[in-house]
Amino acid sequence: MPIIVNLDVMLARRKMRSKELAEQIGITEQNVSLLKSGKVRGVRFETLERICRVLDCQPGDILEYQPDVEEG
């Protein structure tokens, strides 16, 4: 998938655990885990805003676009 989720990187940089982030943004720890693994189809802008506010970062710090490399 060309969208890479770097939430785990930002959590490590801020020395914060998933559980703490979940509590501060008002979602379950399971949903944070799904976000970190990239196993979600989408994320609400409201949730992204809360994550950015708590982690003091930009959406581009969390989400990264890497085009698929064609196998040939």
PDB file of N, CA, C and O in Angstrom:
ATOM      1  N   MET A   1       0.846  -1.176   0.000  1.00  0.00           N
ATOM      2  CA  MET A   1       0.000   0.000   0.000  1.00  0.00           C
ATOM      3  C   MET A   1       0.895   1.243   0.000  1.00  0.00           C
ATOM      4  O   MET A   1       1.871   1.291   0.748  1.00  0.00           O
ATOM      5  N   PRO A   2       0.589   2.224  -0.804  1.00  0.00           N
ATOM      6  CA  PRO A   2       1.466   3.394  -0.920  1.00  0.00           C
ATOM      7  C   PRO A   2       1.406   4.382   0.249  1.00  0.00           C
ATOM      8  O   PRO A   2       2.255   5.270   0.331  1.00  0.00           O
ATOM      9  N   ILE A   3       0.426   4.257   1.161  1.00  0.00           N
ATOM     10  CA  ILE A   3       0.371   5.143   2.320  1.00  0.00           C
ATOM     11  C   ILE A   3       0.972   4.409   3.522  1.00  0.00           C
ATOM     12  O   ILE A   3       0.495   3.345   3.916  1.00  0.00           O
ATOM     13  N   ILE A   4       2.020   4.993   4.092  1.00  0.00           N
ATOM     14  CA  ILE A   4       2.713   4.412   5.233  1.00  0.00           C
ATOM     15  C   ILE A   4       2.333   5.222   6.473  1.00  0.00           C
ATOM     16  O   ILE A   4       2.358   6.453   6.450  1.00  0.00           O
ATOM     17  N   VAL A   5       1.982   4.526   7.552  1.00  0.00           N
ATOM     18  CA  VAL A   5       1.618   5.175   8.805  1.00  0.00           C
ATOM     19  C   VAL A   5       2.821   5.118   9.744  1.00  0.00           C
ATOM     20  O   VAL A   5       3.282   4.039  10.116  1.00  0.00           O
ATOM     21  N   ASN A   6       3.320   6.291  10.121  1.00  0.00           N
ATOM     22  CA  ASN A   6       4.492   6.387  10.986  1.00  0.00           C
ATOM     23  C   ASN A   6       4.124   6.784  12.416  1.00  0.00           C
ATOM     24  O   ASN A   6       4.900   7.448  13.103  1.00  0.00           O
ATOM     25  N   LEU A   7       2.949   6.375  12.850  1.00  0.00           N
ATOM     26  CA  LEU A   7       2.492   6.740  14.188  1.00  0.00           C
ATOM     27  C   LEU A   7       3.415   6.167  15.256  1.00  0.00           C
ATOM     28  O   LEU A   7       3.686   6.830  16.257  1.00  0.00           O
ATOM     29  N   ASP A   8       3.896   4.957  15.059  1.00  0.00           N
ATOM     30  CA  ASP A   8       4.796   4.348  16.035  1.00  0.00           C
ATOM     31  C   ASP A   8       6.091   5.151  16.177  1.00  0.00           C
ATOM     32  O   ASP A   8       6.646   5.257  17.271  1.00  0.00           O
ATOM     33  N   VAL A   9       6.566   5.714  15.064  1.00  0.00           N
ATOM     34  CA  VAL A   9       7.773   6.542  15.098  1.00  0.00           C
ATOM     35  C   VAL A   9       7.539   7.801  15.929  1.00  0.00           C
ATOM     36  O   VAL A   9       8.367   8.173  16.760  1.00  0.00           O
ATOM     37  N   MET A  10       6.398   8.450  15.692  1.00  0.00           N
ATOM     38  CA  MET A  10       6.092   9.680  16.430  1.00  0.00           C
ATOM     39  C   MET A  10       5.881   9.392  17.922  1.00  0.00           C
ATOM     40  O   MET A  10       6.294  10.181  18.772  1.00  0.00           O
ATOM     41  N   LEU A  11       5.252   8.283  18.232  1.00  0.00           N
ATOM     42  CA  LEU A  11       5.082   7.912  19.646  1.00  0.00           C
ATOM     43  C   LEU A  11       6.445   7.707  20.309  1.00  0.00           C
ATOM     44  O   LEU A  11       6.662   8.149  21.438  1.00  0.00           O
ATOM     45  N   ALA A  12       7.347   7.046  19.617  1.00  0.00           N
ATOM     46  CA  ALA A  12       8.690   6.823  20.168  1.00  0.00           C
ATOM     47  C   ALA A  12       9.425   8.147  20.359  1.00  0.00           C
ATOM     48  O   ALA A  12      10.087   8.349  21.377  1.00  0.00           O
ATOM     49  N   ARG A  13       9.312   9.039  19.393  1.00  0.00           N
ATOM     50  CA  ARG A  13       9.978  10.347  19.506  1.00  0.00           C
ATOM     51  C   ARG A  13       9.458  11.149  20.687  1.00  0.00           C
ATOM     52  O   ARG A  13      10.206  11.894  21.320  1.00  0.00           O
ATOM     53  N   ARG A  14       8.175  10.993  20.980  1.00  0.00           N
ATOM     54  CA  ARG A  14       7.557  11.736  22.084  1.00  0.00           C
ATOM     55  C   ARG A  14       7.598  10.957  23.392  1.00  0.00           C
ATOM     56  O   ARG A  14       7.101  11.416  24.420  1.00  0.00           O
ATOM     57  N   LYS A  15       8.210   9.750  23.335  1.00  0.00           N
ATOM     58  CA  LYS A  15       8.294   8.877  24.516  1.00  0.00           C
ATOM     59  C   LYS A  15       6.913   8.662  25.140  1.00  0.00           C
ATOM     60  O   LYS A  15       6.719   8.812  26.346  1.00  0.00           O
ATOM     61  N   MET A  16       5.968   8.308  24.274  1.00  0.00           N
ATOM     62  CA  MET A  16       4.581   8.111  24.697  1.00  0.00           C
ATOM     63  C   MET A  16       4.139   6.706  24.306  1.00  0.00           C
ATOM     64  O   MET A  16       4.525   6.188  23.258  1.00  0.00           O
ATOM     65  N   ARG A  17       3.337   6.111  25.149  1.00  0.00           N
ATOM     66  CA  ARG A  17       2.798   4.776  24.870  1.00  0.00           C
ATOM     67  C   ARG A  17       1.452   4.903  24.163  1.00  0.00           C
ATOM     68  O   ARG A  17       0.764   5.917  24.278  1.00  0.00           O
ATOM     69  N   SER A  18       1.097   3.866  23.440  1.00  0.00           N
ATOM     70  CA  SER A  18      -0.186   3.839  22.725  1.00  0.00           C
ATOM     71  C   SER A  18      -1.358   4.062  23.669  1.00  0.00           C
ATOM     72  O   SER A  18      -2.312   4.765  23.337  1.00  0.00           O
ATOM     73  N   LYS A  19      -1.275   3.459  24.841  1.00  0.00           N
ATOM     74  CA  LYS A  19      -2.362   3.577  25.815  1.00  0.00           C
ATOM     75  C   LYS A  19      -2.572   5.038  26.210  1.00  0.00           C
ATOM     76  O   LYS A  19      -3.710   5.501  26.299  1.00  0.00           O
ATOM     77  N   GLU A  20      -1.481   5.761  26.447  1.00  0.00           N
ATOM     78  CA  GLU A  20      -1.567   7.162  26.832  1.00  0.00           C
ATOM     79  C   GLU A  20      -2.174   8.003  25.710  1.00  0.00           C
ATOM     80  O   GLU A  20      -3.015   8.866  25.960  1.00  0.00           O
ATOM     81  N   LEU A  21      -1.742   7.746  24.466  1.00  0.00           N
ATOM     82  CA  LEU A  21      -2.303   8.467  23.322  1.00  0.00           C
ATOM     83  C   LEU A  21      -3.791   8.189  23.201  1.00  0.00           C
ATOM     84  O   LEU A  21      -4.582   9.113  23.008  1.00  0.00           O
ATOM     85  N   ALA A  22      -4.177   6.930  23.312  1.00  0.00           N
ATOM     86  CA  ALA A  22      -5.585   6.550  23.203  1.00  0.00           C
ATOM     87  C   ALA A  22      -6.439   7.296  24.222  1.00  0.00           C
ATOM     88  O   ALA A  22      -7.512   7.800  23.893  1.00  0.00           O
ATOM     89  N   GLU A  23      -5.959   7.363  25.456  1.00  0.00           N
ATOM     90  CA  GLU A  23      -6.703   8.055  26.512  1.00  0.00           C
ATOM     91  C   GLU A  23      -6.840   9.547  26.196  1.00  0.00           C
ATOM     92  O   GLU A  23      -7.899  10.136  26.410  1.00  0.00           O
ATOM     93  N   GLN A  24      -5.762  10.153  25.685  1.00  0.00           N
ATOM     94  CA  GLN A  24      -5.777  11.590  25.451  1.00  0.00           C
ATOM     95  C   GLN A  24      -6.606  11.998  24.236  1.00  0.00           C
ATOM     96  O   GLN A  24      -7.126  13.113  24.190  1.00  0.00           O
ATOM     97  N   ILE A  25      -6.736  11.101  23.245  1.00  0.00           N
ATOM     98  CA  ILE A  25      -7.502  11.471  22.047  1.00  0.00           C
ATOM     99  C   ILE A  25      -8.901  10.874  22.036  1.00  0.00           C
ATOM    100  O   ILE A  25      -9.701  11.188  21.155  1.00  0.00           O
ATOM    101  N   GLY A  26      -9.202  10.016  23.007  1.00  0.00           N
ATOM    102  CA  GLY A  26     -10.559   9.508  23.147  1.00  0.00           C
ATOM    103  C   GLY A  26     -10.922   8.362  22.219  1.00  0.00           C
ATOM    104  O   GLY A  26     -12.074   8.242  21.802  1.00  0.00           O
ATOM    105  N   ILE A  27      -9.941   7.511  21.890  1.00  0.00           N
ATOM    106  CA  ILE A  27     -10.247   6.284  21.133  1.00  0.00           C
ATOM    107  C   ILE A  27      -9.660   5.109  21.900  1.00  0.00           C
ATOM    108  O   ILE A  27      -8.886   5.297  22.839  1.00  0.00           O
ATOM    109  N   THR A  28     -10.027   3.905  21.500  1.00  0.00           N
ATOM    110  CA  THR A  28      -9.536   2.731  22.209  1.00  0.00           C
ATOM    111  C   THR A  28      -8.082   2.454  21.844  1.00  0.00           C
ATOM    112  O   THR A  28      -7.598   2.851  20.784  1.00  0.00           O
ATOM    113  N   GLU A  29      -7.407   1.765  22.749  1.00  0.00           N
ATOM    114  CA  GLU A  29      -6.023   1.363  22.496  1.00  0.00           C
ATOM    115  C   GLU A  29      -5.957   0.425  21.289  1.00  0.00           C
ATOM    116  O   GLU A  29      -4.980   0.434  20.541  1.00  0.00           O
ATOM    117  N   GLN A  30      -6.998  -0.381  21.108  1.00  0.00           N
ATOM    118  CA  GLN A  30      -7.068  -1.282  19.951  1.00  0.00           C
ATOM    119  C   GLN A  30      -7.089  -0.484  18.648  1.00  0.00           C
ATOM    120  O   GLN A  30      -6.432  -0.868  17.681  1.00  0.00           O
ATOM    121  N   ASN A  31      -7.836   0.620  18.612  1.00  0.00           N
ATOM    122  CA  ASN A  31      -7.878   1.446  17.408  1.00  0.00           C
ATOM    123  C   ASN A  31      -6.544   2.130  17.145  1.00  0.00           C
ATOM    124  O   ASN A  31      -6.155   2.289  15.988  1.00  0.00           O
ATOM    125  N   VAL A  32      -5.839   2.537  18.191  1.00  0.00           N
ATOM    126  CA  VAL A  32      -4.494   3.096  18.011  1.00  0.00           C
ATOM    127  C   VAL A  32      -3.586   2.030  17.418  1.00  0.00           C
ATOM    128  O   VAL A  32      -2.795   2.314  16.519  1.00  0.00           O
ATOM    129  N   SER A  33      -3.698   0.812  17.915  1.00  0.00           N
ATOM    130  CA  SER A  33      -2.896  -0.295  17.396  1.00  0.00           C
ATOM    131  C   SER A  33      -3.176  -0.540  15.914  1.00  0.00           C
ATOM    132  O   SER A  33      -2.255  -0.765  15.129  1.00  0.00           O
ATOM    133  N   LEU A  34      -4.449  -0.494  15.540  1.00  0.00           N
ATOM    134  CA  LEU A  34      -4.808  -0.677  14.128  1.00  0.00           C
ATOM    135  C   LEU A  34      -4.252   0.450  13.265  1.00  0.00           C
ATOM    136  O   LEU A  34      -3.790   0.215  12.149  1.00  0.00           O
ATOM    137  N   LEU A  35      -4.298   1.676  13.787  1.00  0.00           N
ATOM    138  CA  LEU A  35      -3.725   2.812  13.061  1.00  0.00           C
ATOM    139  C   LEU A  35      -2.230   2.615  12.867  1.00  0.00           C
ATOM    140  O   LEU A  35      -1.704   2.808  11.771  1.00  0.00           O
ATOM    141  N   LYS A  36      -1.546   2.228  13.947  1.00  0.00           N
ATOM    142  CA  LYS A  36      -0.092   2.048  13.888  1.00  0.00           C
ATOM    143  C   LYS A  36       0.297   0.984  12.854  1.00  0.00           C
ATOM    144  O   LYS A  36       1.307   1.119  12.164  1.00  0.00           O
ATOM    145  N   SER A  37      -0.499  -0.052  12.759  1.00  0.00           N
ATOM    146  CA  SER A  37      -0.164  -1.142  11.846  1.00  0.00           C
ATOM    147  C   SER A  37      -0.582  -0.857  10.409  1.00  0.00           C
ATOM    148  O   SER A  37      -0.220  -1.601   9.498  1.00  0.00           O
ATOM    149  N   GLY A  38      -1.344   0.221  10.202  1.00  0.00           N
ATOM    150  CA  GLY A  38      -1.798   0.547   8.856  1.00  0.00           C
ATOM    151  C   GLY A  38      -2.941  -0.323   8.375  1.00  0.00           C
ATOM    152  O   GLY A  38      -3.226  -0.367   7.179  1.00  0.00           O
ATOM    153  N   LYS A  39      -3.599  -1.018   9.295  1.00  0.00           N
ATOM    154  CA  LYS A  39      -4.680  -1.935   8.930  1.00  0.00           C
ATOM    155  C   LYS A  39      -6.050  -1.266   8.918  1.00  0.00           C
ATOM    156  O   LYS A  39      -7.074  -1.937   9.048  1.00  0.00           O
ATOM    157  N   VAL A  40      -6.070   0.032   8.763  1.00  0.00           N
ATOM    158  CA  VAL A  40      -7.331   0.758   8.668  1.00  0.00           C
ATOM    159  C   VAL A  40      -7.497   1.284   7.248  1.00  0.00           C
ATOM    160  O   VAL A  40      -6.513   1.540   6.553  1.00  0.00           O
ATOM    161  N   ARG A  41      -8.725   1.441   6.829  1.00  0.00           N
ATOM    162  CA  ARG A  41      -8.997   1.951   5.480  1.00  0.00           C
ATOM    163  C   ARG A  41      -9.056   3.466   5.452  1.00  0.00           C
ATOM    164  O   ARG A  41      -8.954   4.077   4.389  1.00  0.00           O
ATOM    165  N   GLY A  42      -9.219   4.071   6.615  1.00  0.00           N
ATOM    166  CA  GLY A  42      -9.306   5.516   6.673  1.00  0.00           C
ATOM    167  C   GLY A  42      -9.201   5.993   8.112  1.00  0.00           C
ATOM    168  O   GLY A  42      -9.274   5.214   9.062  1.00  0.00           O
ATOM    169  N   VAL A  43      -9.029   7.292   8.234  1.00  0.00           N
ATOM    170  CA  VAL A  43      -8.972   7.910   9.558  1.00  0.00           C
ATOM    171  C   VAL A  43      -9.727   9.231   9.472  1.00  0.00           C
ATOM    172  O   VAL A  43      -9.571   9.981   8.508  1.00  0.00           O
ATOM    173  N   ARG A  44     -10.530   9.506  10.467  1.00  0.00           N
ATOM    174  CA  ARG A  44     -11.284  10.762  10.487  1.00  0.00           C
ATOM    175  C   ARG A  44     -10.319  11.925  10.686  1.00  0.00           C
ATOM    176  O   ARG A  44      -9.333  11.814  11.415  1.00  0.00           O
ATOM    177  N   PHE A  45     -10.615  13.030  10.032  1.00  0.00           N
ATOM    178  CA  PHE A  45      -9.791  14.221  10.206  1.00  0.00           C
ATOM    179  C   PHE A  45      -9.793  14.660  11.669  1.00  0.00           C
ATOM    180  O   PHE A  45      -8.782  15.151  12.173  1.00  0.00           O
ATOM    181  N   GLU A  46     -10.910  14.488  12.340  1.00  0.00           N
ATOM    182  CA  GLU A  46     -11.006  14.847  13.751  1.00  0.00           C
ATOM    183  C   GLU A  46     -10.008  14.036  14.585  1.00  0.00           C
ATOM    184  O   GLU A  46      -9.344  14.574  15.471  1.00  0.00           O
ATOM    185  N   THR A  47      -9.912  12.751  14.291  1.00  0.00           N
ATOM    186  CA  THR A  47      -8.962  11.892  14.999  1.00  0.00           C
ATOM    187  C   THR A  47      -7.537  12.287  14.666  1.00  0.00           C
ATOM    188  O   THR A  47      -6.688  12.360  15.555  1.00  0.00           O
ATOM    189  N   LEU A  48      -7.268  12.543  13.396  1.00  0.00           N
ATOM    190  CA  LEU A  48      -5.940  12.971  12.969  1.00  0.00           C
ATOM    191  C   LEU A  48      -5.558  14.288  13.644  1.00  0.00           C
ATOM    192  O   LEU A  48      -4.416  14.467  14.070  1.00  0.00           O
ATOM    193  N   GLU A  49      -6.513  15.199  13.738  1.00  0.00           N
ATOM    194  CA  GLU A  49      -6.276  16.478  14.405  1.00  0.00           C
ATOM    195  C   GLU A  49      -5.896  16.275  15.866  1.00  0.00           C
ATOM    196  O   GLU A  49      -4.965  16.906  16.367  1.00  0.00           O
ATOM    197  N   ARG A  50      -6.621  15.391  16.546  1.00  0.00           N
ATOM    198  CA  ARG A  50      -6.334  15.121  17.963  1.00  0.00           C
ATOM    199  C   ARG A  50      -4.951  14.507  18.139  1.00  0.00           C
ATOM    200  O   ARG A  50      -4.211  14.871  19.053  1.00  0.00           O
ATOM    201  N   ILE A  51      -4.609  13.572  17.256  1.00  0.00           N
ATOM    202  CA  ILE A  51      -3.286  12.944  17.315  1.00  0.00           C
ATOM    203  C   ILE A  51      -2.203  14.001  17.143  1.00  0.00           C
ATOM    204  O   ILE A  51      -1.232  14.034  17.899  1.00  0.00           O
ATOM    205  N   CYS A  52      -2.374  14.859  16.152  1.00  0.00           N
ATOM    206  CA  CYS A  52      -1.385  15.907  15.888  1.00  0.00           C
ATOM    207  C   CYS A  52      -1.273  16.880  17.060  1.00  0.00           C
ATOM    208  O   CYS A  52      -0.179  17.337  17.390  1.00  0.00           O
ATOM    209  N   ARG A  53      -2.396  17.191  17.680  1.00  0.00           N
ATOM    210  CA  ARG A  53      -2.371  18.115  18.821  1.00  0.00           C
ATOM    211  C   ARG A  53      -1.603  17.498  19.986  1.00  0.00           C
ATOM    212  O   ARG A  53      -0.756  18.156  20.591  1.00  0.00           O
ATOM    213  N   VAL A  54      -1.897  16.238  20.302  1.00  0.00           N
ATOM    214  CA  VAL A  54      -1.260  15.569  21.437  1.00  0.00           C
ATOM    215  C   VAL A  54       0.227  15.331  21.173  1.00  0.00           C
ATOM    216  O   VAL A  54       1.055  15.513  22.065  1.00  0.00           O
ATOM    217  N   LEU A  55       0.560  14.927  19.954  1.00  0.00           N
ATOM    218  CA  LEU A  55       1.964  14.629  19.629  1.00  0.00           C
ATOM    219  C   LEU A  55       2.738  15.851  19.148  1.00  0.00           C
ATOM    220  O   LEU A  55       3.936  15.765  18.879  1.00  0.00           O
ATOM    221  N   ASP A  56       2.054  16.987  19.039  1.00  0.00           N
ATOM    222  CA  ASP A  56       2.675  18.226  18.577  1.00  0.00           C
ATOM    223  C   ASP A  56       3.419  17.988  17.260  1.00  0.00           C
ATOM    224  O   ASP A  56       4.629  18.188  17.160  1.00  0.00           O
ATOM    225  N   CYS A  57       2.648  17.550  16.248  1.00  0.00           N
ATOM    226  CA  CYS A  57       3.239  17.243  14.955  1.00  0.00           C
ATOM    227  C   CYS A  57       2.269  17.616  13.826  1.00  0.00           C
ATOM    228  O   CYS A  57       1.160  18.086  14.079  1.00  0.00           O
ATOM    229  N   GLN A  58       2.692  17.405  12.616  1.00  0.00           N
ATOM    230  CA  GLN A  58       1.883  17.659  11.430  1.00  0.00           C
ATOM    231  C   GLN A  58       1.384  16.325  10.873  1.00  0.00           C
ATOM    232  O   GLN A  58       2.002  15.292  11.129  1.00  0.00           O
ATOM    233  N   PRO A  59       0.278  16.320  10.115  1.00  0.00           N
ATOM    234  CA  PRO A  59      -0.200  15.076   9.513  1.00  0.00           C
ATOM    235  C   PRO A  59       0.880  14.377   8.682  1.00  0.00           C
ATOM    236  O   PRO A  59       0.936  13.148   8.644  1.00  0.00           O
ATOM    237  N   GLY A  60       1.725  15.150   8.025  1.00  0.00           N
ATOM    238  CA  GLY A  60       2.796  14.567   7.219  1.00  0.00           C
ATOM    239  C   GLY A  60       3.862  13.865   8.038  1.00  0.00           C
ATOM    240  O   GLY A  60       4.650  13.091   7.495  1.00  0.00           O
ATOM    241  N   ASP A  61       3.899  14.127   9.349  1.00  0.00           N
ATOM    242  CA  ASP A  61       4.818  13.401  10.225  1.00  0.00           C
ATOM    243  C   ASP A  61       4.300  11.997  10.508  1.00  0.00           C
ATOM    244  O   ASP A  61       5.066  11.101  10.863  1.00  0.00           O
ATOM    245  N   ILE A  62       3.001  11.816  10.347  1.00  0.00           N
ATOM    246  CA  ILE A  62       2.358  10.536  10.655  1.00  0.00           C
ATOM    247  C   ILE A  62       2.088   9.716   9.396  1.00  0.00           C
ATOM    248  O   ILE A  62       2.259   8.497   9.389  1.00  0.00           O
ATOM    249  N   LEU A  63       1.665  10.399   8.332  1.00  0.00           N
ATOM    250  CA  LEU A  63       1.312   9.726   7.087  1.00  0.00           C
ATOM    251  C   LEU A  63       2.346  10.044   6.007  1.00  0.00           C
ATOM    252  O   LEU A  63       2.759  11.192   5.845  1.00  0.00           O
ATOM    253  N   GLU A  64       2.750   9.023   5.281  1.00  0.00           N
ATOM    254  CA  GLU A  64       3.765   9.181   4.242  1.00  0.00           C
ATOM    255  C   GLU A  64       3.304   8.449   2.986  1.00  0.00           C
ATOM    256  O   GLU A  64       2.759   7.348   3.066  1.00  0.00           O
ATOM    257  N   TYR A  65       3.522   9.061   1.837  1.00  0.00           N
ATOM    258  CA  TYR A  65       3.165   8.440   0.568  1.00  0.00           C
ATOM    259  C   TYR A  65       4.423   7.864  -0.077  1.00  0.00           C
ATOM    260  O   TYR A  65       5.405   8.575  -0.290  1.00  0.00           O
ATOM    261  N   GLN A  66       4.382   6.574  -0.383  1.00  0.00           N
ATOM    262  CA  GLN A  66       5.454   5.917  -1.114  1.00  0.00           C
ATOM    263  C   GLN A  66       4.804   5.150  -2.258  1.00  0.00           C
ATOM    264  O   GLN A  66       4.095   4.170  -2.030  1.00  0.00           O
ATOM    265  N   PRO A  67       5.046   5.598  -3.490  1.00  0.00           N
ATOM    266  CA  PRO A  67       4.407   4.921  -4.623  1.00  0.00           C
ATOM    267  C   PRO A  67       4.833   3.458  -4.702  1.00  0.00           C
ATOM    268  O   PRO A  67       5.968   3.103  -4.385  1.00  0.00           O
ATOM    269  N   ASP A  68       3.894   2.624  -5.131  1.00  0.00           N
ATOM    270  CA  ASP A  68       4.204   1.210  -5.357  1.00  0.00           C
ATOM    271  C   ASP A  68       5.264   1.090  -6.435  1.00  0.00           C
ATOM    272  O   ASP A  68       5.211   1.788  -7.448  1.00  0.00           O
ATOM    273  N   VAL A  69       6.214   0.214  -6.221  1.00  0.00           N
ATOM    274  CA  VAL A  69       7.235  -0.056  -7.232  1.00  0.00           C
ATOM    275  C   VAL A  69       6.717  -1.214  -8.083  1.00  0.00           C
ATOM    276  O   VAL A  69       6.397  -2.287  -7.572  1.00  0.00           O
ATOM    277  N   GLU A  70       6.644  -0.971  -9.389  1.00  0.00           N
ATOM    278  CA  GLU A  70       6.163  -2.015 -10.288  1.00  0.00           C
ATOM    279  C   GLU A  70       7.208  -3.105 -10.418  1.00  0.00           C
ATOM    280  O   GLU A  70       8.387  -2.841 -10.651  1.00  0.00           O
ATOM    281  N   GLU A  71       6.747  -4.336 -10.261  1.00  0.00           N
ATOM    282  CA  GLU A  71       7.653  -5.472 -10.441  1.00  0.00           C
ATOM    283  C   GLU A  71       7.775  -5.761 -11.906  1.00  0.00           C
ATOM    284  O   GLU A  71       6.773  -5.790 -12.620  1.00  0.00           O
ATOM    285  N   GLY A  72       8.959  -5.971 -12.361  1.00  0.00           N
ATOM    286  CA  GLY A  72       9.092  -6.189 -13.792  1.00  0.00           C
ATOM    287  C   GLY A  72      10.183  -7.050 -14.084  1.00  0.00           C
ATOM    288  O   GLY A  72      10.442  -7.344 -15.251  1.00  0.00           O
TER     289      GLY A  72
END
